Amino acid sequence: MPKTLSSVISKDTKNALSNLSWQIENIALLLNKYLDFLELENGKISGVSEISLVKTISYLPLIKDDEVFNVAIKKVFKDLGKKYDRNFLDRLEKGIEAYREVLKTKIYSQTNQYIERQKNIQNSIADTNMKFKTSSRLIVGLGISSVLETSIKLHHIYGIPYISASAIKGVLRAYRIWKLVNWDSFKYFIVENLIENYQSDKFNQQKEQLIEKIQDGNFDNKFKEIDKDLSKEELETKKQELIGFVNSISQEEIKKIVQIFGNQQQKGKLIILDAYPINFEGFDVDIMNPHFPDYYDKGEPPADWQNPNPITFLAVPTGTEFNFYFKNTQVYDGNLKKDLQKAFENIGIGAKTTLGYGILE
């Protein structure tokens, strides 16, 4: 990526972008594209040459909480006042405040339009409309490529945050398997193997081959990854237990999961739609704070004298409601809403779920 795009775009384009300052309503465009054109008139800031400053300014209008916003904007512009032109900063501050109000209204309008569209697509069955609320912060798409190092899942056209259908499918499918194996990690791996390789006319043969691989030690390394503390004797005991488990699995159980969710050979019949937030007004700005950067980057021992390296990222706030819609719900052999609720409560969705993020109720 070049240091700045202002030197490689036409003058007319540059002027047009300048005139659109803080009027871009697509959050995804603002975070991933428009940053390249944010610059001071005296040229001190150019493109992403000062990425931490650009990141901080870009996050400000997206903050939901008014108190947090007021504190953040005062601190940011107090620090910037020591280094940058005051007239420019005054205009930028006013622009951010005005844009923030426009952004809230626009996000609310766009999400409502999408929710109406989902209602029209879904089944006519009343209970296919499921509403869940975040009981912790939610971050989907944290690792997506972004000029800001961290990212968040946003609609590619309208820029509104959402939970993708693939993420919903993944957590619901995982819950079905965990429930089947009674939350046993070894058995989960076995069932995953049976599902991904499932062929209706070769199921018994598939089970026999799987048992042979367990006996021959083909999965020993995988089993040790699941539990590194297993002794040789414990591993052998676990393998015999898993062989018995494989023999006990019925074809109908595996077939049903494949029919609902699919695998590499066939499509699932349950259609899951993207989920959009209701009355969404903005994000929380969250932080990751690696305390031992030299340990992670240079392989040095972790030590208290290393400086923490705060990394900010956007998250969907606690208390945000989402609507979930499905089609072909008749293929689901159970209580879909209850299973989805249990999946969100026990597994969570999105990134950092092991730290309590992504829990819905």
C-alpha positions as a Markdown table, in Angstrom:
| # | Residue | x | y | z |
|---|---|---|---|---|
| 1 | Met | 0.0 | 0.0 | 0.0 |
| 2 | Pro | 1.4 | 3.4 | -0.9 |
| 3 | Lys | 2.1 | 6.0 | 1.8 |
| 4 | Thr | -0.6 | 8.2 | 0.4 |
| 5 | Leu | -3.1 | 8.1 | -2.5 |
| 6 | Ser | -3.3 | 11.8 | -2.9 |
| 7 | Ser | -0.2 | 11.8 | -5.2 |
| 8 | Val | -1.6 | 9.2 | -7.5 |
| 9 | Ile | -5.3 | 10.2 | -8.0 |
| 10 | Ser | -6.5 | 13.1 | -10.1 |
| 11 | Lys | -7.1 | 16.6 | -8.7 |
| 12 | Asp | -10.8 | 16.4 | -9.4 |
| 13 | Thr | -11.2 | 13.1 | -7.5 |
| 14 | Lys | -9.2 | 14.4 | -4.6 |
| 15 | Asn | -11.4 | 17.5 | -4.4 |
| 16 | Ala | -14.5 | 15.4 | -4.6 |
| 17 | Leu | -13.4 | 13.3 | -1.7 |
| 18 | Ser | -12.4 | 16.3 | 0.3 |
| 19 | Asn | -15.9 | 17.8 | -0.2 |
| 20 | Leu | -17.4 | 14.5 | 1.1 |
| 21 | Ser | -15.5 | 14.7 | 4.3 |
| 22 | Trp | -17.5 | 13.0 | 7.2 |
| 23 | Gln | -20.5 | 12.5 | 4.9 |
| 24 | Ile | -19.8 | 8.8 | 4.0 |
| 25 | Glu | -22.6 | 6.7 | 5.4 |
| 26 | Asn | -21.1 | 3.3 | 4.7 |
| 27 | Ile | -19.1 | 2.3 | 7.7 |
| 28 | Ala | -17.2 | -0.3 | 5.8 |
| 29 | Leu | -16.1 | 2.2 | 3.3 |
| 30 | Leu | -15.1 | 4.7 | 6.0 |
| 31 | Leu | -13.0 | 2.2 | 7.8 |
| 32 | Asn | -11.4 | 0.4 | 4.9 |
| 33 | Lys | -11.2 | 2.9 | 2.0 |
| 34 | Tyr | -11.7 | 6.5 | 3.0 |
| 35 | Leu | -8.8 | 6.4 | 5.5 |
| 36 | Asp | -6.4 | 6.8 | 2.6 |
| 37 | Phe | -7.7 | 10.2 | 1.8 |
| 38 | Leu | -7.8 | 11.7 | 5.3 |
| 39 | Glu | -5.1 | 14.3 | 5.5 |
| 40 | Leu | -4.2 | 17.7 | 7.0 |
| 41 | Glu | -4.0 | 20.8 | 4.8 |
| 42 | Asn | -0.4 | 21.3 | 5.7 |
| 43 | Gly | 0.4 | 17.7 | 4.7 |
| 44 | Lys | 1.4 | 16.5 | 8.1 |
| 45 | Ile | -1.1 | 13.6 | 8.0 |
| 46 | Ser | -1.1 | 11.8 | 4.7 |
| 47 | Gly | -3.1 | 8.6 | 4.0 |
| 48 | Val | -2.2 | 5.9 | 6.5 |
| 49 | Ser | 1.2 | 7.3 | 7.4 |
| 50 | Glu | 0.0 | 7.8 | 11.0 |
| 51 | Ile | -2.3 | 4.8 | 11.4 |
| 52 | Ser | -2.9 | 5.1 | 15.1 |
| 53 | Leu | -4.2 | 8.7 | 14.7 |
| 54 | Val | -6.4 | 7.7 | 11.8 |
| 55 | Lys | -7.8 | 4.7 | 13.6 |
| 56 | Thr | -8.7 | 6.8 | 16.7 |
| 57 | Ile | -10.4 | 9.5 | 14.6 |
| 58 | Ser | -12.2 | 7.0 | 12.5 |
| 59 | Tyr | -13.6 | 5.1 | 15.5 |
| 60 | Leu | -15.0 | 8.3 | 17.2 |
| 61 | Pro | -18.2 | 8.7 | 15.2 |
| 62 | Leu | -19.0 | 5.0 | 15.6 |
| 63 | Ile | -19.1 | 5.0 | 19.4 |
| 64 | Lys | -22.6 | 4.3 | 20.8 |
| 65 | Asp | -22.2 | 5.6 | 24.4 |
| 66 | Asp | -22.5 | 9.4 | 24.6 |
| 67 | Glu | -20.4 | 9.6 | 27.7 |
| 68 | Val | -17.6 | 7.5 | 26.3 |
| 69 | Phe | -17.8 | 9.5 | 23.1 |
| 70 | Asn | -17.5 | 12.9 | 24.9 |
| 71 | Val | -14.5 | 11.7 | 27.0 |
| 72 | Ala | -12.8 | 10.2 | 24.0 |
| 73 | Ile | -13.2 | 13.2 | 21.6 |
| 74 | Lys | -11.9 | 15.6 | 24.3 |
| 75 | Lys | -8.9 | 13.5 | 25.0 |
| 76 | Val | -8.1 | 12.8 | 21.4 |
| 77 | Phe | -8.3 | 16.5 | 20.3 |
| 78 | Lys | -6.4 | 17.7 | 23.4 |
| 79 | Asp | -3.5 | 15.4 | 22.4 |
| 80 | Leu | -3.7 | 16.4 | 18.8 |
| 81 | Gly | -3.7 | 20.1 | 19.7 |
| 82 | Lys | -0.1 | 19.8 | 20.7 |
| 83 | Lys | 0.9 | 18.7 | 17.2 |
| 84 | Tyr | -1.6 | 19.8 | 14.6 |
| 85 | Asp | -3.2 | 22.9 | 13.2 |
| 86 | Arg | -6.0 | 24.1 | 15.5 |
| 87 | Asn | -8.3 | 25.4 | 12.7 |
| 88 | Phe | -8.2 | 22.0 | 11.0 |
| 89 | Leu | -8.9 | 20.2 | 14.2 |
| 90 | Asp | -11.9 | 22.4 | 15.1 |
| 91 | Arg | -13.5 | 21.7 | 11.7 |
| 92 | Leu | -12.7 | 18.0 | 12.1 |
| 93 | Glu | -14.2 | 17.8 | 15.6 |
| 94 | Lys | -17.4 | 19.5 | 14.5 |
| 95 | Gly | -17.6 | 17.3 | 11.4 |
| 96 | Ile | -17.3 | 14.1 | 13.6 |
| 97 | Glu | -20.0 | 15.3 | 15.9 |
| 98 | Ala | -22.4 | 16.0 | 13.0 |
| 99 | Tyr | -21.5 | 12.9 | 11.1 |
| 100 | Arg | -22.1 | 10.8 | 14.2 |
| 101 | Glu | -25.8 | 11.8 | 14.4 |
| 102 | Val | -26.3 | 11.2 | 10.7 |
| 103 | Leu | -24.6 | 7.8 | 11.0 |
| 104 | Lys | -26.9 | 6.6 | 13.8 |
| 105 | Thr | -30.0 | 7.5 | 11.8 |
| 106 | Lys | -28.7 | 5.9 | 8.7 |
| 107 | Ile | -27.7 | 2.6 | 10.4 |
| 108 | Tyr | -31.1 | 2.4 | 12.0 |
| 109 | Ser | -32.9 | 3.0 | 8.7 |
| 110 | Gln | -30.8 | 0.4 | 6.8 |
| 111 | Thr | -31.1 | -2.3 | 9.4 |
| 112 | Asn | -34.8 | -2.0 | 9.5 |
| 113 | Gln | -35.0 | -2.3 | 5.7 |
| 114 | Tyr | -33.0 | -5.5 | 5.8 |
| 115 | Ile | -35.0 | -7.0 | 8.6 |
| 116 | Glu | -38.2 | -6.4 | 6.6 |
| 117 | Arg | -36.5 | -8.1 | 3.6 |
| 118 | Gln | -35.7 | -11.1 | 5.8 |
| 119 | Lys | -39.3 | -11.3 | 7.0 |
| 120 | Asn | -40.4 | -11.6 | 3.4 |
| 121 | Ile | -37.9 | -14.3 | 2.6 |
| 122 | Gln | -38.4 | -16.5 | 5.6 |
| 123 | Asn | -41.0 | -19.3 | 6.1 |
| 124 | Ser | -44.5 | -18.2 | 6.9 |
| 125 | Ile | -44.3 | -20.1 | 10.2 |
| 126 | Ala | -44.5 | -17.7 | 13.1 |
| 127 | Asp | -41.8 | -19.2 | 15.3 |
| 128 | Thr | -39.2 | -18.9 | 12.5 |
| 129 | Asn | -38.7 | -15.3 | 13.7 |
| 130 | Met | -36.3 | -15.6 | 16.6 |
| 131 | Lys | -35.0 | -12.7 | 18.5 |
| 132 | Phe | -31.9 | -12.9 | 20.7 |
| 133 | Lys | -30.0 | -10.2 | 22.7 |
| 134 | Thr | -26.3 | -10.0 | 23.3 |
| 135 | Ser | -25.5 | -10.5 | 27.0 |
| 136 | Ser | -21.8 | -9.7 | 26.3 |
| 137 | Arg | -20.0 | -7.8 | 23.6 |
| 138 | Leu | -20.0 | -9.4 | 20.2 |
| 139 | Ile | -17.3 | -9.2 | 17.6 |
| 140 | Val | -17.7 | -11.1 | 14.3 |
| 141 | Gly | -14.9 | -10.8 | 11.7 |
| 142 | Leu | -12.1 | -9.6 | 14.0 |
| 143 | Gly | -9.4 | -11.2 | 11.8 |
| 144 | Ile | -10.7 | -10.0 | 8.5 |
| 145 | Ser | -8.1 | -8.0 | 6.5 |
| 146 | Ser | -8.3 | -4.3 | 7.2 |
| 147 | Val | -6.1 | -1.2 | 7.0 |
| 148 | Leu | -6.8 | -0.9 | 10.7 |
| 149 | Glu | -5.2 | -4.2 | 11.7 |
| 150 | Thr | -8.4 | -5.4 | 13.4 |
| 151 | Ser | -11.7 | -5.5 | 11.7 |
| 152 | Ile | -15.4 | -6.3 | 12.1 |
| 153 | Lys | -18.0 | -8.0 | 9.8 |
| 154 | Leu | -19.9 | -5.2 | 7.9 |
| 155 | His | -22.2 | -5.4 | 4.9 |
| 156 | His | -20.1 | -4.9 | 1.8 |
| 157 | Ile | -22.6 | -2.4 | 0.3 |
| 158 | Tyr | -24.4 | -0.7 | 3.1 |
| 159 | Gly | -21.7 | -1.1 | 5.8 |
| 160 | Ile | -24.1 | -2.2 | 8.6 |
| 161 | Pro | -22.9 | -4.8 | 11.1 |
| 162 | Tyr | -24.4 | -8.3 | 11.0 |
| 163 | Ile | -24.0 | -11.9 | 11.9 |
| 164 | Ser | -23.4 | -14.0 | 8.7 |
| 165 | Ala | -25.5 | -17.0 | 7.9 |
| 166 | Ser | -22.3 | -19.1 | 7.8 |
| 167 | Ala | -21.4 | -18.1 | 11.4 |
| 168 | Ile | -24.9 | -19.0 | 12.6 |
| 169 | Lys | -24.8 | -22.3 | 10.8 |
| 170 | Gly | -21.4 | -23.1 | 12.3 |
| 171 | Val | -22.4 | -22.6 | 15.9 |
| 172 | Leu | -25.8 | -24.4 | 15.5 |
| 173 | Arg | -24.1 | -27.4 | 13.8 |
| 174 | Ala | -21.4 | -27.5 | 16.5 |
| 175 | Tyr | -24.0 | -27.5 | 19.2 |
| 176 | Arg | -25.9 | -30.4 | 17.6 |
| 177 | Ile | -22.7 | -32.4 | 17.5 |
| 178 | Trp | -21.7 | -31.4 | 21.1 |
| 179 | Lys | -25.1 | -32.5 | 22.3 |
| 180 | Leu | -24.8 | -35.8 | 20.5 |
| 181 | Val | -21.4 | -36.6 | 22.1 |
| 182 | Asn | -22.3 | -35.2 | 25.5 |
| 183 | Trp | -19.6 | -32.5 | 25.3 |
| 184 | Asp | -16.7 | -35.0 | 24.9 |
| 185 | Ser | -14.0 | -33.5 | 22.7 |
| 186 | Phe | -12.7 | -36.9 | 21.5 |
| 187 | Lys | -16.1 | -38.1 | 20.4 |
| 188 | Tyr | -16.7 | -34.7 | 18.7 |
| 189 | Phe | -13.7 | -35.3 | 16.5 |
| 190 | Ile | -15.0 | -38.8 | 15.6 |
| 191 | Val | -18.4 | -37.5 | 14.7 |
| 192 | Glu | -16.9 | -34.7 | 12.6 |
| 193 | Asn | -15.0 | -37.3 | 10.7 |
| 194 | Leu | -18.1 | -39.3 | 10.0 |
| 195 | Ile | -20.1 | -36.3 | 8.9 |
| 196 | Glu | -17.5 | -34.9 | 6.5 |
| 197 | Asn | -16.9 | -38.3 | 4.9 |
| 198 | Tyr | -20.5 | -39.5 | 5.0 |
| 199 | Gln | -21.8 | -41.6 | 2.0 |
| 200 | Ser | -25.2 | -43.2 | 2.6 |
| 201 | Asp | -24.3 | -46.5 | 0.8 |
| 202 | Lys | -20.9 | -46.8 | 2.5 |
| 203 | Phe | -21.6 | -45.8 | 6.1 |
| 204 | Asn | -20.8 | -49.2 | 7.7 |
| 205 | Gln | -17.6 | -49.4 | 5.6 |
| 206 | Gln | -16.7 | -45.9 | 6.7 |
| 207 | Lys | -17.1 | -46.9 | 10.4 |
| 208 | Glu | -14.9 | -50.0 | 9.9 |
| 209 | Gln | -12.2 | -47.9 | 8.3 |
| 210 | Leu | -12.4 | -45.3 | 11.1 |
| 211 | Ile | -12.0 | -48.1 | 13.7 |
| 212 | Glu | -9.0 | -49.4 | 11.9 |
| 213 | Lys | -7.4 | -46.0 | 11.9 |
| 214 | Ile | -8.0 | -45.6 | 15.6 |
| 215 | Gln | -6.5 | -49.1 | 16.3 |
| 216 | Asp | -3.5 | -48.4 | 14.1 |
| 217 | Gly | -2.7 | -45.1 | 15.8 |
| 218 | Asn | -3.5 | -42.8 | 12.9 |
| 219 | Phe | -5.3 | -40.4 | 15.2 |
| 220 | Asp | -2.9 | -40.6 | 18.1 |
| 221 | Asn | -1.4 | -37.2 | 17.4 |
| 222 | Lys | -4.9 | -35.7 | 17.1 |
| 223 | Phe | -6.0 | -37.2 | 20.3 |
| 224 | Lys | -2.9 | -35.9 | 22.1 |
| 225 | Glu | -3.7 | -32.4 | 20.8 |
| 226 | Ile | -7.1 | -32.7 | 22.5 |
| 227 | Asp | -5.5 | -33.8 | 25.7 |
| 228 | Lys | -1.7 | -33.4 | 25.9 |
| 229 | Asp | -1.6 | -34.9 | 29.4 |
| 230 | Leu | -2.8 | -38.3 | 28.3 |
| 231 | Ser | -0.4 | -41.1 | 29.3 |
| 232 | Lys | 0.2 | -44.0 | 27.0 |
| 233 | Glu | -2.1 | -46.2 | 29.0 |
| 234 | Glu | -4.8 | -43.6 | 29.2 |
| 235 | Leu | -4.6 | -43.1 | 25.4 |
| 236 | Glu | -5.1 | -46.8 | 24.8 |
| 237 | Thr | -8.1 | -46.8 | 27.2 |
| 238 | Lys | -9.5 | -43.8 | 25.4 |
| 239 | Lys | -9.1 | -45.5 | 22.0 |
| 240 | Gln | -11.0 | -48.6 | 23.1 |
| 241 | Glu | -13.8 | -46.3 | 24.4 |
| 242 | Leu | -13.9 | -44.5 | 21.1 |
| 243 | Ile | -14.1 | -47.7 | 19.2 |
| 244 | Gly | -17.2 | -48.7 | 21.2 |
| 245 | Phe | -18.6 | -45.3 | 20.6 |
| 246 | Val | -18.1 | -45.6 | 16.8 |
| 247 | Asn | -19.9 | -49.0 | 16.9 |
| 248 | Ser | -22.8 | -47.4 | 18.7 |
| 249 | Ile | -23.4 | -44.5 | 16.3 |
| 250 | Ser | -26.4 | -45.1 | 14.1 |
| 251 | Gln | -26.5 | -44.0 | 10.5 |
| 252 | Glu | -29.7 | -42.1 | 11.0 |
| 253 | Glu | -28.0 | -39.7 | 13.5 |
| 254 | Ile | -25.2 | -38.8 | 11.1 |
| 255 | Lys | -27.5 | -38.7 | 8.1 |
| 256 | Lys | -29.8 | -36.2 | 9.8 |
| 257 | Ile | -27.0 | -33.8 | 10.6 |
| 258 | Val | -25.7 | -34.1 | 7.0 |
| 259 | Gln | -29.2 | -33.5 | 5.6 |
| 260 | Ile | -29.7 | -30.4 | 7.8 |
| 261 | Phe | -26.2 | -28.8 | 7.4 |
| 262 | Gly | -24.6 | -30.5 | 4.5 |
| 263 | Asn | -20.9 | -31.5 | 4.1 |
| 264 | Gln | -18.3 | -31.4 | 1.4 |
| 265 | Gln | -20.4 | -33.7 | -0.9 |
| 266 | Gln | -23.9 | -32.3 | -0.5 |
| 267 | Lys | -25.8 | -29.1 | 0.5 |
| 268 | Gly | -27.7 | -28.8 | 3.7 |
| 269 | Lys | -31.5 | -28.4 | 3.4 |
| 270 | Leu | -31.9 | -25.8 | 6.2 |
| 271 | Ile | -31.5 | -22.3 | 4.8 |
| 272 | Ile | -30.2 | -19.8 | 7.3 |
| 273 | Leu | -30.3 | -16.0 | 6.6 |
| 274 | Asp | -28.0 | -13.3 | 7.8 |
| 275 | Ala | -29.0 | -11.7 | 11.2 |
| 276 | Tyr | -29.2 | -7.9 | 11.5 |
| 277 | Pro | -29.4 | -5.9 | 14.7 |
| 278 | Ile | -32.5 | -4.1 | 15.8 |
| 279 | Asn | -32.3 | -0.4 | 16.7 |
| 280 | Phe | -28.5 | -0.4 | 16.3 |
| 281 | Glu | -27.0 | 3.0 | 17.2 |
| 282 | Gly | -23.2 | 2.4 | 17.3 |
| 283 | Phe | -20.4 | 0.3 | 18.5 |
| 284 | Asp | -18.4 | -0.1 | 21.7 |
| 285 | Val | -14.6 | 0.5 | 21.3 |
| 286 | Asp | -12.9 | -2.4 | 23.0 |
| 287 | Ile | -9.2 | -3.1 | 23.6 |
| 288 | Met | -6.7 | -6.0 | 23.5 |
| 289 | Asn | -3.6 | -5.3 | 25.5 |
| 290 | Pro | -0.7 | -7.7 | 24.9 |
| 291 | His | 1.7 | -7.1 | 27.9 |
| 292 | Phe | 4.7 | -8.9 | 26.4 |
| 293 | Pro | 5.1 | -7.8 | 22.8 |
| 294 | Asp | 8.8 | -9.0 | 22.7 |
| 295 | Tyr | 7.6 | -12.5 | 23.7 |
| 296 | Tyr | 5.1 | -12.7 | 20.9 |
| 297 | Asp | 7.2 | -10.9 | 18.2 |
| 298 | Lys | 10.8 | -11.8 | 19.0 |
| 299 | Gly | 10.5 | -15.0 | 21.0 |
| 300 | Glu | 12.1 | -13.3 | 24.1 |
| 301 | Pro | 11.0 | -14.4 | 27.6 |
| 302 | Pro | 7.9 | -12.5 | 29.0 |
| 303 | Ala | 9.1 | -9.8 | 31.4 |
| 304 | Asp | 7.5 | -7.0 | 33.3 |
| 305 | Trp | 9.7 | -4.3 | 31.8 |
| 306 | Gln | 8.2 | -4.8 | 28.3 |
| 307 | Asn | 5.7 | -2.1 | 27.3 |
| 308 | Pro | 2.1 | -3.2 | 26.8 |
| 309 | Asn | 0.8 | -2.7 | 23.2 |
| 310 | Pro | -2.9 | -1.6 | 23.3 |
| 311 | Ile | -4.9 | -2.6 | 20.2 |
| 312 | Thr | -8.3 | -1.1 | 19.8 |
| 313 | Phe | -11.2 | -2.7 | 17.9 |
| 314 | Leu | -14.9 | -2.2 | 17.4 |
| 315 | Ala | -17.5 | -4.5 | 19.0 |
| 316 | Val | -21.3 | -4.7 | 19.0 |
| 317 | Pro | -22.5 | -3.6 | 22.5 |
| 318 | Thr | -24.1 | -5.7 | 25.1 |
| 319 | Gly | -27.9 | -5.5 | 24.9 |
| 320 | Thr | -28.1 | -5.4 | 21.1 |
| 321 | Glu | -31.0 | -7.4 | 19.7 |
| 322 | Phe | -30.8 | -9.5 | 16.6 |
| 323 | Asn | -33.5 | -11.1 | 14.5 |
| 324 | Phe | -32.8 | -14.6 | 13.1 |
| 325 | Tyr | -34.7 | -16.0 | 10.1 |
| 326 | Phe | -34.7 | -19.4 | 8.5 |
| 327 | Lys | -36.3 | -21.3 | 5.6 |
| 328 | Asn | -37.1 | -25.0 | 5.3 |
| 329 | Thr | -37.4 | -25.3 | 9.1 |
| 330 | Gln | -39.4 | -28.5 | 8.6 |
| 331 | Val | -36.2 | -30.4 | 8.0 |
| 332 | Tyr | -34.9 | -29.6 | 11.5 |
| 333 | Asp | -35.7 | -32.6 | 13.7 |
| 334 | Gly | -36.0 | -30.7 | 17.0 |
| 335 | Asn | -36.7 | -27.4 | 18.6 |
| 336 | Leu | -34.7 | -25.0 | 16.4 |
| 337 | Lys | -35.2 | -21.9 | 18.6 |
| 338 | Lys | -34.2 | -23.8 | 21.8 |
| 339 | Asp | -31.1 | -25.4 | 20.2 |
| 340 | Leu | -30.1 | -22.0 | 18.8 |
| 341 | Gln | -30.5 | -20.5 | 22.3 |
| 342 | Lys | -28.4 | -23.2 | 23.9 |
| 343 | Ala | -25.8 | -22.8 | 21.2 |
| 344 | Phe | -25.4 | -19.1 | 21.8 |
| 345 | Glu | -25.3 | -19.6 | 25.6 |
| 346 | Asn | -22.9 | -22.5 | 25.7 |
| 347 | Ile | -20.6 | -21.9 | 22.7 |
| 348 | Gly | -21.1 | -18.2 | 21.7 |
| 349 | Ile | -20.6 | -16.8 | 18.3 |
| 350 | Gly | -17.8 | -14.8 | 16.7 |
| 351 | Ala | -14.4 | -14.1 | 18.0 |
| 352 | Lys | -13.0 | -14.2 | 21.6 |
| 353 | Thr | -15.8 | -16.5 | 22.8 |
| 354 | Thr | -13.4 | -18.2 | 25.3 |
| 355 | Leu | -13.2 | -14.8 | 27.0 |
| 356 | Gly | -16.9 | -14.4 | 27.3 |
| 357 | Tyr | -17.7 | -12.5 | 24.1 |
| 358 | Gly | -20.5 | -13.4 | 21.7 |
| 359 | Ile | -23.0 | -14.8 | 24.2 |
| 360 | Leu | -26.6 | -14.2 | 23.2 |
| 361 | Glu | -29.7 | -14.9 | 25.3 |
